[in-house]
Amino acid sequence: MNIFAITVTVLICMALLVFVIVRNQKDEKQFEQQLKDDYHKTKDEEADVDVDEVLK
């Protein structure tokens, strides 16, 4: 009986561990994408008007 209870407990713990690892990887990808989207671009990357051109 003890072997059965230990086996069930170990299997549940392993399943929980796999679930947490997979969930963490998914959340990490979403967090990195959110950081990329929220990061302010420099003026050069925003495609603003070039200031190098001088009006005559």
PDBQT receptor file of N, H, CA, C and O in Angstrom, charges set to zero:
ATOM      1  N   MET A   1       0.831  -1.202   0.000  1.00  0.00    +0.000 N 
ATOM      2  CA  MET A   1       0.000   0.000   0.000  1.00  0.00    +0.000 C 
ATOM      3  C   MET A   1       0.870   1.259   0.000  1.00  0.00    +0.000 C 
ATOM      4  O   MET A   1       0.556   2.236  -0.679  1.00  0.00    +0.000 OA
ATOM      5  N   ASN A   2       1.949   1.228   0.755  1.00  0.00    +0.000 N 
ATOM      6  H   ASN A   2       2.204   0.434   1.307  1.00  0.00    +0.000 HD
ATOM      7  CA  ASN A   2       2.820   2.406   0.809  1.00  0.00    +0.000 C 
ATOM      8  C   ASN A   2       3.486   2.667  -0.528  1.00  0.00    +0.000 C 
ATOM      9  O   ASN A   2       3.660   3.822  -0.917  1.00  0.00    +0.000 OA
ATOM     10  N   ILE A   3       3.860   1.618  -1.236  1.00  0.00    +0.000 N 
ATOM     11  H   ILE A   3       3.719   0.679  -0.921  1.00  0.00    +0.000 HD
ATOM     12  CA  ILE A   3       4.490   1.774  -2.543  1.00  0.00    +0.000 C 
ATOM     13  C   ILE A   3       3.515   2.457  -3.507  1.00  0.00    +0.000 C 
ATOM     14  O   ILE A   3       3.920   3.325  -4.280  1.00  0.00    +0.000 OA
ATOM     15  N   PHE A   4       2.268   2.083  -3.466  1.00  0.00    +0.000 N 
ATOM     16  H   PHE A   4       1.940   1.378  -2.838  1.00  0.00    +0.000 HD
ATOM     17  CA  PHE A   4       1.248   2.691  -4.341  1.00  0.00    +0.000 C 
ATOM     18  C   PHE A   4       1.087   4.173  -4.024  1.00  0.00    +0.000 C 
ATOM     19  O   PHE A   4       1.029   4.985  -4.948  1.00  0.00    +0.000 OA
ATOM     20  N   ALA A   5       1.013   4.548  -2.766  1.00  0.00    +0.000 N 
ATOM     21  H   ALA A   5       1.060   3.889  -2.016  1.00  0.00    +0.000 HD
ATOM     22  CA  ALA A   5       0.844   5.946  -2.376  1.00  0.00    +0.000 C 
ATOM     23  C   ALA A   5       2.064   6.771  -2.762  1.00  0.00    +0.000 C 
ATOM     24  O   ALA A   5       1.931   7.907  -3.218  1.00  0.00    +0.000 OA
ATOM     25  N   ILE A   6       3.239   6.207  -2.583  1.00  0.00    +0.000 N 
ATOM     26  H   ILE A   6       3.347   5.284  -2.213  1.00  0.00    +0.000 HD
ATOM     27  CA  ILE A   6       4.469   6.920  -2.953  1.00  0.00    +0.000 C 
ATOM     28  C   ILE A   6       4.534   7.102  -4.470  1.00  0.00    +0.000 C 
ATOM     29  O   ILE A   6       4.916   8.171  -4.947  1.00  0.00    +0.000 OA
ATOM     30  N   THR A   7       4.172   6.086  -5.219  1.00  0.00    +0.000 N 
ATOM     31  H   THR A   7       3.862   5.218  -4.832  1.00  0.00    +0.000 HD
ATOM     32  CA  THR A   7       4.187   6.178  -6.680  1.00  0.00    +0.000 C 
ATOM     33  C   THR A   7       3.219   7.238  -7.182  1.00  0.00    +0.000 C 
ATOM     34  O   THR A   7       3.565   8.030  -8.059  1.00  0.00    +0.000 OA
ATOM     35  N   VAL A   8       2.024   7.257  -6.639  1.00  0.00    +0.000 N 
ATOM     36  H   VAL A   8       1.743   6.613  -5.927  1.00  0.00    +0.000 HD
ATOM     37  CA  VAL A   8       1.037   8.262  -7.036  1.00  0.00    +0.000 C 
ATOM     38  C   VAL A   8       1.527   9.663  -6.690  1.00  0.00    +0.000 C 
ATOM     39  O   VAL A   8       1.378  10.588  -7.489  1.00  0.00    +0.000 OA
ATOM     40  N   THR A   9       2.107   9.824  -5.510  1.00  0.00    +0.000 N 
ATOM     41  H   THR A   9       2.228   9.073  -4.861  1.00  0.00    +0.000 HD
ATOM     42  CA  THR A   9       2.620  11.135  -5.082  1.00  0.00    +0.000 C 
ATOM     43  C   THR A   9       3.751  11.598  -5.992  1.00  0.00    +0.000 C 
ATOM     44  O   THR A   9       3.789  12.763  -6.387  1.00  0.00    +0.000 OA
ATOM     45  N   VAL A  10       4.662  10.707  -6.325  1.00  0.00    +0.000 N 
ATOM     46  H   VAL A  10       4.631   9.761  -6.004  1.00  0.00    +0.000 HD
ATOM     47  CA  VAL A  10       5.784  11.053  -7.203  1.00  0.00    +0.000 C 
ATOM     48  C   VAL A  10       5.278  11.426  -8.592  1.00  0.00    +0.000 C 
ATOM     49  O   VAL A  10       5.769  12.388  -9.182  1.00  0.00    +0.000 OA
ATOM     50  N   LEU A  11       4.316  10.693  -9.123  1.00  0.00    +0.000 N 
ATOM     51  H   LEU A  11       3.917   9.912  -8.644  1.00  0.00    +0.000 HD
ATOM     52  CA  LEU A  11       3.767  11.012 -10.446  1.00  0.00    +0.000 C 
ATOM     53  C   LEU A  11       3.066  12.368 -10.452  1.00  0.00    +0.000 C 
ATOM     54  O   LEU A  11       3.195  13.131 -11.410  1.00  0.00    +0.000 OA
ATOM     55  N   ILE A  12       2.338  12.665  -9.403  1.00  0.00    +0.000 N 
ATOM     56  H   ILE A  12       2.233  12.045  -8.626  1.00  0.00    +0.000 HD
ATOM     57  CA  ILE A  12       1.660  13.963  -9.309  1.00  0.00    +0.000 C 
ATOM     58  C   ILE A  12       2.688  15.088  -9.224  1.00  0.00    +0.000 C 
ATOM     59  O   ILE A  12       2.521  16.133  -9.852  1.00  0.00    +0.000 OA
ATOM     60  N   CYS A  13       3.739  14.875  -8.456  1.00  0.00    +0.000 N 
ATOM     61  H   CYS A  13       3.874  14.025  -7.946  1.00  0.00    +0.000 HD
ATOM     62  CA  CYS A  13       4.788  15.901  -8.338  1.00  0.00    +0.000 C 
ATOM     63  C   CYS A  13       5.505  16.118  -9.670  1.00  0.00    +0.000 C 
ATOM     64  O   CYS A  13       5.811  17.250 -10.043  1.00  0.00    +0.000 OA
ATOM     65  N   MET A  14       5.767  15.034 -10.374  1.00  0.00    +0.000 N 
ATOM     66  H   MET A  14       5.519  14.114 -10.072  1.00  0.00    +0.000 HD
ATOM     67  CA  MET A  14       6.424  15.164 -11.681  1.00  0.00    +0.000 C 
ATOM     68  C   MET A  14       5.526  15.887 -12.675  1.00  0.00    +0.000 C 
ATOM     69  O   MET A  14       6.007  16.719 -13.444  1.00  0.00    +0.000 OA
ATOM     70  N   ALA A  15       4.244  15.589 -12.674  1.00  0.00    +0.000 N 
ATOM     71  H   ALA A  15       3.853  14.913 -12.049  1.00  0.00    +0.000 HD
ATOM     72  CA  ALA A  15       3.309  16.270 -13.567  1.00  0.00    +0.000 C 
ATOM     73  C   ALA A  15       3.225  17.756 -13.230  1.00  0.00    +0.000 C 
ATOM     74  O   ALA A  15       3.171  18.594 -14.130  1.00  0.00    +0.000 OA
ATOM     75  N   LEU A  16       3.215  18.081 -11.959  1.00  0.00    +0.000 N 
ATOM     76  H   LEU A  16       3.259  17.401 -11.228  1.00  0.00    +0.000 HD
ATOM     77  CA  LEU A  16       3.182  19.484 -11.539  1.00  0.00    +0.000 C 
ATOM     78  C   LEU A  16       4.455  20.203 -11.961  1.00  0.00    +0.000 C 
ATOM     79  O   LEU A  16       4.403  21.350 -12.405  1.00  0.00    +0.000 OA
ATOM     80  N   LEU A  17       5.587  19.542 -11.829  1.00  0.00    +0.000 N 
ATOM     81  H   LEU A  17       5.630  18.610 -11.468  1.00  0.00    +0.000 HD
ATOM     82  CA  LEU A  17       6.857  20.133 -12.221  1.00  0.00    +0.000 C 
ATOM     83  C   LEU A  17       6.892  20.409 -13.723  1.00  0.00    +0.000 C 
ATOM     84  O   LEU A  17       7.331  21.481 -14.141  1.00  0.00    +0.000 OA
ATOM     85  N   VAL A  18       6.442  19.472 -14.527  1.00  0.00    +0.000 N 
ATOM     86  H   VAL A  18       6.085  18.602 -14.188  1.00  0.00    +0.000 HD
ATOM     87  CA  VAL A  18       6.403  19.663 -15.980  1.00  0.00    +0.000 C 
ATOM     88  C   VAL A  18       5.455  20.805 -16.333  1.00  0.00    +0.000 C 
ATOM     89  O   VAL A  18       5.774  21.626 -17.193  1.00  0.00    +0.000 OA
ATOM     90  N   PHE A  19       4.303  20.869 -15.687  1.00  0.00    +0.000 N 
ATOM     91  H   PHE A  19       4.044  20.203 -14.988  1.00  0.00    +0.000 HD
ATOM     92  CA  PHE A  19       3.345  21.939 -15.944  1.00  0.00    +0.000 C 
ATOM     93  C   PHE A  19       3.944  23.306 -15.627  1.00  0.00    +0.000 C 
ATOM     94  O   PHE A  19       3.783  24.252 -16.398  1.00  0.00    +0.000 OA
ATOM     95  N   VAL A  20       4.632  23.408 -14.499  1.00  0.00    +0.000 N 
ATOM     96  H   VAL A  20       4.764  22.640 -13.873  1.00  0.00    +0.000 HD
ATOM     97  CA  VAL A  20       5.220  24.686 -14.093  1.00  0.00    +0.000 C 
ATOM     98  C   VAL A  20       6.325  25.107 -15.065  1.00  0.00    +0.000 C 
ATOM     99  O   VAL A  20       6.433  26.288 -15.397  1.00  0.00    +0.000 OA
ATOM    100  N   ILE A  21       7.131  24.175 -15.516  1.00  0.00    +0.000 N 
ATOM    101  H   ILE A  21       7.043  23.216 -15.246  1.00  0.00    +0.000 HD
ATOM    102  CA  ILE A  21       8.209  24.505 -16.451  1.00  0.00    +0.000 C 
ATOM    103  C   ILE A  21       7.644  24.983 -17.785  1.00  0.00    +0.000 C 
ATOM    104  O   ILE A  21       8.114  25.982 -18.331  1.00  0.00    +0.000 OA
ATOM    105  N   VAL A  22       6.655  24.292 -18.308  1.00  0.00    +0.000 N 
ATOM    106  H   VAL A  22       6.274  23.481 -17.865  1.00  0.00    +0.000 HD
ATOM    107  CA  VAL A  22       6.050  24.680 -19.589  1.00  0.00    +0.000 C 
ATOM    108  C   VAL A  22       5.373  26.041 -19.464  1.00  0.00    +0.000 C 
ATOM    109  O   VAL A  22       5.505  26.885 -20.350  1.00  0.00    +0.000 OA
ATOM    110  N   ARG A  23       4.662  26.252 -18.386  1.00  0.00    +0.000 N 
ATOM    111  H   ARG A  23       4.555  25.566 -17.666  1.00  0.00    +0.000 HD
ATOM    112  CA  ARG A  23       3.970  27.528 -18.162  1.00  0.00    +0.000 C 
ATOM    113  C   ARG A  23       4.972  28.676 -18.033  1.00  0.00    +0.000 C 
ATOM    114  O   ARG A  23       4.723  29.772 -18.536  1.00  0.00    +0.000 OA
ATOM    115  N   ASN A  24       6.097  28.435 -17.367  1.00  0.00    +0.000 N 
ATOM    116  H   ASN A  24       6.300  27.545 -16.958  1.00  0.00    +0.000 HD
ATOM    117  CA  ASN A  24       7.121  29.456 -17.192  1.00  0.00    +0.000 C 
ATOM    118  C   ASN A  24       7.722  29.852 -18.537  1.00  0.00    +0.000 C 
ATOM    119  O   ASN A  24       7.952  31.035 -18.784  1.00  0.00    +0.000 OA
ATOM    120  N   GLN A  25       7.978  28.885 -19.401  1.00  0.00    +0.000 N 
ATOM    121  H   GLN A  25       7.791  27.924 -19.200  1.00  0.00    +0.000 HD
ATOM    122  CA  GLN A  25       8.534  29.197 -20.715  1.00  0.00    +0.000 C 
ATOM    123  C   GLN A  25       7.556  30.019 -21.543  1.00  0.00    +0.000 C 
ATOM    124  O   GLN A  25       7.961  30.948 -22.242  1.00  0.00    +0.000 OA
ATOM    125  N   LYS A  26       6.280  29.684 -21.470  1.00  0.00    +0.000 N 
ATOM    126  H   LYS A  26       5.951  28.929 -20.903  1.00  0.00    +0.000 HD
ATOM    127  CA  LYS A  26       5.258  30.434 -22.203  1.00  0.00    +0.000 C 
ATOM    128  C   LYS A  26       5.173  31.868 -21.678  1.00  0.00    +0.000 C 
ATOM    129  O   LYS A  26       5.114  32.816 -22.462  1.00  0.00    +0.000 OA
ATOM    130  N   ASP A  27       5.166  32.025 -20.360  1.00  0.00    +0.000 N 
ATOM    131  H   ASP A  27       5.213  31.256 -19.723  1.00  0.00    +0.000 HD
ATOM    132  CA  ASP A  27       5.087  33.354 -19.770  1.00  0.00    +0.000 C 
ATOM    133  C   ASP A  27       6.331  34.175 -20.086  1.00  0.00    +0.000 C 
ATOM    134  O   ASP A  27       6.240  35.387 -20.278  1.00  0.00    +0.000 OA
ATOM    135  N   GLU A  28       7.487  33.528 -20.141  1.00  0.00    +0.000 N 
ATOM    136  H   GLU A  28       7.560  32.543 -19.985  1.00  0.00    +0.000 HD
ATOM    137  CA  GLU A  28       8.722  34.239 -20.453  1.00  0.00    +0.000 C 
ATOM    138  C   GLU A  28       8.683  34.785 -21.873  1.00  0.00    +0.000 C 
ATOM    139  O   GLU A  28       9.109  35.916 -22.109  1.00  0.00    +0.000 OA
ATOM    140  N   LYS A  29       8.182  34.003 -22.820  1.00  0.00    +0.000 N 
ATOM    141  H   LYS A  29       7.837  33.085 -22.629  1.00  0.00    +0.000 HD
ATOM    142  CA  LYS A  29       8.066  34.469 -24.198  1.00  0.00    +0.000 C 
ATOM    143  C   LYS A  29       7.104  35.650 -24.301  1.00  0.00    +0.000 C 
ATOM    144  O   LYS A  29       7.381  36.612 -25.018  1.00  0.00    +0.000 OA
ATOM    145  N   GLN A  30       5.981  35.585 -23.594  1.00  0.00    +0.000 N 
ATOM    146  H   GLN A  30       5.756  34.804 -23.011  1.00  0.00    +0.000 HD
ATOM    147  CA  GLN A  30       5.019  36.688 -23.611  1.00  0.00    +0.000 C 
ATOM    148  C   GLN A  30       5.619  37.941 -22.978  1.00  0.00    +0.000 C 
ATOM    149  O   GLN A  30       5.394  39.048 -23.468  1.00  0.00    +0.000 OA
ATOM    150  N   PHE A  31       6.376  37.780 -21.898  1.00  0.00    +0.000 N 
ATOM    151  H   PHE A  31       6.559  36.881 -21.500  1.00  0.00    +0.000 HD
ATOM    152  CA  PHE A  31       6.999  38.919 -21.218  1.00  0.00    +0.000 C 
ATOM    153  C   PHE A  31       8.041  39.580 -22.118  1.00  0.00    +0.000 C 
ATOM    154  O   PHE A  31       8.106  40.807 -22.195  1.00  0.00    +0.000 OA
ATOM    155  N   GLU A  32       8.862  38.769 -22.802  1.00  0.00    +0.000 N 
ATOM    156  H   GLU A  32       8.810  37.772 -22.740  1.00  0.00    +0.000 HD
ATOM    157  CA  GLU A  32       9.854  39.332 -23.706  1.00  0.00    +0.000 C 
ATOM    158  C   GLU A  32       9.197  40.085 -24.856  1.00  0.00    +0.000 C 
ATOM    159  O   GLU A  32       9.679  41.144 -25.258  1.00  0.00    +0.000 OA
ATOM    160  N   GLN A  33       8.107  39.552 -25.387  1.00  0.00    +0.000 N 
ATOM    161  H   GLN A  33       7.715  38.692 -25.061  1.00  0.00    +0.000 HD
ATOM    162  CA  GLN A  33       7.396  40.236 -26.467  1.00  0.00    +0.000 C 
ATOM    163  C   GLN A  33       6.812  41.555 -25.969  1.00  0.00    +0.000 C 
ATOM    164  O   GLN A  33       6.832  42.555 -26.687  1.00  0.00    +0.000 OA
ATOM    165  N   GLN A  34       6.299  41.558 -24.757  1.00  0.00    +0.000 N 
ATOM    166  H   GLN A  34       6.282  40.746 -24.174  1.00  0.00    +0.000 HD
ATOM    167  CA  GLN A  34       5.738  42.786 -24.182  1.00  0.00    +0.000 C 
ATOM    168  C   GLN A  34       6.840  43.826 -23.986  1.00  0.00    +0.000 C 
ATOM    169  O   GLN A  34       6.616  45.011 -24.232  1.00  0.00    +0.000 OA
ATOM    170  N   LEU A  35       8.013  43.405 -23.551  1.00  0.00    +0.000 N 
ATOM    171  H   LEU A  35       8.195  42.442 -23.351  1.00  0.00    +0.000 HD
ATOM    172  CA  LEU A  35       9.125  44.339 -23.403  1.00  0.00    +0.000 C 
ATOM    173  C   LEU A  35       9.541  44.925 -24.740  1.00  0.00    +0.000 C 
ATOM    174  O   LEU A  35       9.844  46.114 -24.830  1.00  0.00    +0.000 OA
ATOM    175  N   LYS A  36       9.557  44.094 -25.786  1.00  0.00    +0.000 N 
ATOM    176  H   LYS A  36       9.311  43.127 -25.713  1.00  0.00    +0.000 HD
ATOM    177  CA  LYS A  36       9.922  44.588 -27.114  1.00  0.00    +0.000 C 
ATOM    178  C   LYS A  36       8.904  45.599 -27.615  1.00  0.00    +0.000 C 
ATOM    179  O   LYS A  36       9.272  46.593 -28.241  1.00  0.00    +0.000 OA
ATOM    180  N   ASP A  37       7.629  45.355 -27.348  1.00  0.00    +0.000 N 
ATOM    181  H   ASP A  37       7.330  44.547 -26.839  1.00  0.00    +0.000 HD
ATOM    182  CA  ASP A  37       6.583  46.254 -27.820  1.00  0.00    +0.000 C 
ATOM    183  C   ASP A  37       6.571  47.569 -27.047  1.00  0.00    +0.000 C 
ATOM    184  O   ASP A  37       6.249  48.610 -27.620  1.00  0.00    +0.000 OA
ATOM    185  N   ASP A  38       6.911  47.547 -25.774  1.00  0.00    +0.000 N 
ATOM    186  H   ASP A  38       7.173  46.701 -25.308  1.00  0.00    +0.000 HD
ATOM    187  CA  ASP A  38       6.861  48.732 -24.939  1.00  0.00    +0.000 C 
ATOM    188  C   ASP A  38       8.128  49.566 -25.007  1.00  0.00    +0.000 C 
ATOM    189  O   ASP A  38       8.134  50.706 -24.544  1.00  0.00    +0.000 OA
ATOM    190  N   TYR A  39       9.191  49.034 -25.564  1.00  0.00    +0.000 N 
ATOM    191  H   TYR A  39       9.186  48.107 -25.940  1.00  0.00    +0.000 HD
ATOM    192  CA  TYR A  39      10.465  49.739 -25.607  1.00  0.00    +0.000 C 
ATOM    193  C   TYR A  39      10.368  50.907 -26.578  1.00  0.00    +0.000 C 
ATOM    194  O   TYR A  39       9.944  50.737 -27.722  1.00  0.00    +0.000 OA
ATOM    195  N   HIS A  40      10.758  52.088 -26.125  1.00  0.00    +0.000 N 
ATOM    196  H   HIS A  40      11.102  52.227 -25.196  1.00  0.00    +0.000 HD
ATOM    197  CA  HIS A  40      10.696  53.276 -26.978  1.00  0.00    +0.000 C 
ATOM    198  C   HIS A  40      11.846  53.252 -27.972  1.00  0.00    +0.000 C 
ATOM    199  O   HIS A  40      12.999  53.032 -27.599  1.00  0.00    +0.000 OA
ATOM    200  N   LYS A  41      11.527  53.480 -29.230  1.00  0.00    +0.000 N 
ATOM    201  H   LYS A  41      10.591  53.659 -29.533  1.00  0.00    +0.000 HD
ATOM    202  CA  LYS A  41      12.535  53.482 -30.274  1.00  0.00    +0.000 C 
ATOM    203  C   LYS A  41      13.249  54.830 -30.290  1.00  0.00    +0.000 C 
ATOM    204  O   LYS A  41      12.708  55.842 -29.844  1.00  0.00    +0.000 OA
ATOM    205  N   THR A  42      14.461  54.821 -30.807  1.00  0.00    +0.000 N 
ATOM    206  H   THR A  42      14.900  53.999 -31.169  1.00  0.00    +0.000 HD
ATOM    207  CA  THR A  42      15.195  56.069 -30.932  1.00  0.00    +0.000 C 
ATOM    208  C   THR A  42      14.639  56.848 -32.113  1.00  0.00    +0.000 C 
ATOM    209  O   THR A  42      13.868  56.314 -32.910  1.00  0.00    +0.000 OA
ATOM    210  N   LYS A  43      15.023  58.082 -32.221  1.00  0.00    +0.000 N 
ATOM    211  H   LYS A  43      15.649  58.516 -31.574  1.00  0.00    +0.000 HD
ATOM    212  CA  LYS A  43      14.528  58.937 -33.306  1.00  0.00    +0.000 C 
ATOM    213  C   LYS A  43      14.910  58.368 -34.669  1.00  0.00    +0.000 C 
ATOM    214  O   LYS A  43      14.146  58.497 -35.626  1.00  0.00    +0.000 OA
ATOM    215  N   ASP A  44      16.066  57.748 -34.771  1.00  0.00    +0.000 N 
ATOM    216  H   ASP A  44      16.687  57.643 -33.994  1.00  0.00    +0.000 HD
ATOM    217  CA  ASP A  44      16.512  57.191 -36.044  1.00  0.00    +0.000 C 
ATOM    218  C   ASP A  44      15.605  56.052 -36.500  1.00  0.00    +0.000 C 
ATOM    219  O   ASP A  44      15.392  55.875 -37.699  1.00  0.00    +0.000 OA
ATOM    220  N   GLU A  45      15.070  55.280 -35.560  1.00  0.00    +0.000 N 
ATOM    221  H   GLU A  45      15.242  55.423 -34.586  1.00  0.00    +0.000 HD
ATOM    222  CA  GLU A  45      14.246  54.131 -35.901  1.00  0.00    +0.000 C 
ATOM    223  C   GLU A  45      12.779  54.489 -36.131  1.00  0.00    +0.000 C 
ATOM    224  O   GLU A  45      12.024  53.669 -36.653  1.00  0.00    +0.000 OA
ATOM    225  N   GLU A  46      12.365  55.689 -35.753  1.00  0.00    +0.000 N 
ATOM    226  H   GLU A  46      12.979  56.355 -35.329  1.00  0.00    +0.000 HD
ATOM    227  CA  GLU A  46      10.957  56.071 -35.853  1.00  0.00    +0.000 C 
ATOM    228  C   GLU A  46      10.562  56.573 -37.234  1.00  0.00    +0.000 C 
ATOM    229  O   GLU A  46       9.385  56.841 -37.475  1.00  0.00    +0.000 OA
ATOM    230  N   ALA A  47      11.507  56.702 -38.131  1.00  0.00    +0.000 N 
ATOM    231  H   ALA A  47      12.463  56.484 -37.935  1.00  0.00    +0.000 HD
ATOM    232  CA  ALA A  47      11.261  57.178 -39.504  1.00  0.00    +0.000 C 
ATOM    233  C   ALA A  47      10.725  58.613 -39.501  1.00  0.00    +0.000 C 
ATOM    234  O   ALA A  47       9.806  58.958 -40.244  1.00  0.00    +0.000 OA
ATOM    235  N   ASP A  48      11.331  59.432 -38.641  1.00  0.00    +0.000 N 
ATOM    236  H   ASP A  48      12.077  59.151 -38.037  1.00  0.00    +0.000 HD
ATOM    237  CA  ASP A  48      10.972  60.855 -38.618  1.00  0.00    +0.000 C 
ATOM    238  C   ASP A  48      11.638  61.557 -39.799  1.00  0.00    +0.000 C 
ATOM    239  O   ASP A  48      12.428  60.966 -40.535  1.00  0.00    +0.000 OA
ATOM    240  N   VAL A  49      11.304  62.801 -39.952  1.00  0.00    +0.000 N 
ATOM    241  H   VAL A  49      10.663  63.281 -39.354  1.00  0.00    +0.000 HD
ATOM    242  CA  VAL A  49      11.884  63.602 -41.019  1.00  0.00    +0.000 C 
ATOM    243  C   VAL A  49      13.373  63.773 -40.757  1.00  0.00    +0.000 C 
ATOM    244  O   VAL A  49      13.797  64.037 -39.632  1.00  0.00    +0.000 OA
ATOM    245  N   ASP A  50      14.147  63.621 -41.803  1.00  0.00    +0.000 N 
ATOM    246  H   ASP A  50      13.803  63.407 -42.718  1.00  0.00    +0.000 HD
ATOM    247  CA  ASP A  50      15.592  63.786 -41.660  1.00  0.00    +0.000 C 
ATOM    248  C   ASP A  50      15.920  65.251 -41.428  1.00  0.00    +0.000 C 
ATOM    249  O   ASP A  50      15.393  66.128 -42.113  1.00  0.00    +0.000 OA
ATOM    250  N   VAL A  51      16.782  65.512 -40.470  1.00  0.00    +0.000 N 
ATOM    251  H   VAL A  51      17.209  64.799 -39.913  1.00  0.00    +0.000 HD
ATOM    252  CA  VAL A  51      17.196  66.887 -40.198  1.00  0.00    +0.000 C 
ATOM    253  C   VAL A  51      18.479  67.218 -40.935  1.00  0.00    +0.000 C 
ATOM    254  O   VAL A  51      18.960  68.348 -40.858  1.00  0.00    +0.000 OA
ATOM    255  N   ASP A  52      19.043  66.253 -41.651  1.00  0.00    +0.000 N 
ATOM    256  H   ASP A  52      18.652  65.335 -41.714  1.00  0.00    +0.000 HD
ATOM    257  CA  ASP A  52      20.273  66.510 -42.390  1.00  0.00    +0.000 C 
ATOM    258  C   ASP A  52      20.025  67.370 -43.623  1.00  0.00    +0.000 C 
ATOM    259  O   ASP A  52      20.931  68.057 -44.094  1.00  0.00    +0.000 OA
ATOM    260  N   GLU A  53      18.809  67.335 -44.145  1.00  0.00    +0.000 N 
ATOM    261  H   GLU A  53      18.073  66.776 -43.763  1.00  0.00    +0.000 HD
ATOM    262  CA  GLU A  53      18.481  68.109 -45.325  1.00  0.00    +0.000 C 
ATOM    263  C   GLU A  53      18.263  69.577 -44.945  1.00  0.00    +0.000 C 
ATOM    264  O   GLU A  53      17.489  69.879 -44.037  1.00  0.00    +0.000 OA
ATOM    265  N   VAL A  54      18.930  70.463 -45.627  1.00  0.00    +0.000 N 
ATOM    266  H   VAL A  54      19.559  70.218 -46.365  1.00  0.00    +0.000 HD
ATOM    267  CA  VAL A  54      18.840  71.874 -45.318  1.00  0.00    +0.000 C 
ATOM    268  C   VAL A  54      17.943  72.547 -46.353  1.00  0.00    +0.000 C 
ATOM    269  O   VAL A  54      18.133  72.368 -47.556  1.00  0.00    +0.000 OA
ATOM    270  N   LEU A  55      16.962  73.323 -45.882  1.00  0.00    +0.000 N 
ATOM    271  H   LEU A  55      16.807  73.468 -44.904  1.00  0.00    +0.000 HD
ATOM    272  CA  LEU A  55      16.078  74.040 -46.798  1.00  0.00    +0.000 C 
ATOM    273  C   LEU A  55      16.774  75.291 -47.323  1.00  0.00    +0.000 C 
ATOM    274  O   LEU A  55      17.507  75.941 -46.578  1.00  0.00    +0.000 OA
ATOM    275  N   LYS A  56      16.559  75.641 -48.591  1.00  0.00    +0.000 N 
ATOM    276  H   LYS A  56      15.963  75.113 -49.196  1.00  0.00    +0.000 HD
ATOM    277  CA  LYS A  56      17.191  76.836 -49.173  1.00  0.00    +0.000 C 
ATOM    278  C   LYS A  56      16.210  77.946 -49.328  1.00  0.00    +0.000 C 
ATOM    279  O   LYS A  56      16.568  79.025 -49.801  1.00  0.00    +0.000 OA
TER     280      LYS A  56
